[in-house]
């Protein structure tokens, strides 16, 4: 788990450096982005096919 924690910290620090924001702000941005992605995925009613079309059962 330490390896994953270190990787996450590294990526968040890269975001902070690239955006010129604090590490704390980068954490907030990352959390919001993850929450958005979770909600976006929940909103799908069907599974996506390889070509992006929807599969209906």
C-alpha positions as CSV (number, residue, x, y, z in Angstrom):
1,X,0.0,0.0,0.0
2,X,2.9,2.3,0.7
3,X,3.8,2.2,-3.0
4,X,0.3,3.3,-4.1
5,X,0.4,6.1,-1.5
6,X,3.7,7.3,-2.8
7,X,2.5,7.1,-6.4
8,X,-0.7,9.1,-5.5
9,X,1.4,11.7,-3.7
10,X,3.7,12.0,-6.7
11,X,0.9,12.5,-9.1
12,X,-0.8,15.1,-6.9
13,X,2.5,16.9,-6.5
14,X,2.9,16.9,-10.3
15,X,-0.6,18.5,-10.7
16,X,0.3,21.1,-8.1
17,X,3.6,21.9,-9.8
18,X,2.0,22.1,-13.3
19,X,-0.9,24.3,-12.2
20,X,1.1,26.4,-9.8
21,X,-1.1,25.6,-6.8
22,X,-0.5,24.2,-3.4
23,X,-0.4,20.5,-2.7
24,X,-3.6,21.0,-0.5
25,X,-5.4,22.6,-3.4
26,X,-4.2,19.9,-5.8
27,X,-5.7,17.3,-3.4
28,X,-9.0,19.1,-3.5
29,X,-8.9,19.2,-7.3
30,X,-8.1,15.5,-7.5
31,X,-10.9,14.6,-5.1
32,X,-13.4,16.6,-7.1
33,X,-12.2,15.1,-10.4
34,X,-12.6,11.6,-8.9
35,X,-16.0,12.3,-7.6
36,X,-17.1,13.7,-11.0
37,X,-15.8,10.6,-12.7
38,X,-17.6,8.3,-10.3
39,X,-20.9,10.2,-10.9
40,X,-20.3,10.2,-14.6
41,X,-19.9,6.5,-14.7
42,X,-23.0,5.9,-12.5
43,X,-25.0,7.9,-15.0
44,X,-24.6,5.3,-17.8
45,X,-27.7,3.3,-18.2
46,X,-26.1,0.6,-20.3
47,X,-22.7,-0.8,-21.1
48,X,-20.6,0.8,-23.7
49,X,-19.5,-1.3,-26.7
50,X,-16.0,-1.1,-28.1
51,X,-17.1,1.5,-30.6
52,X,-18.7,3.6,-27.9
53,X,-22.3,2.7,-28.8
54,X,-24.6,1.4,-26.1
55,X,-25.4,-2.3,-25.6
56,X,-29.0,-3.0,-24.7
57,X,-30.1,-6.4,-23.4
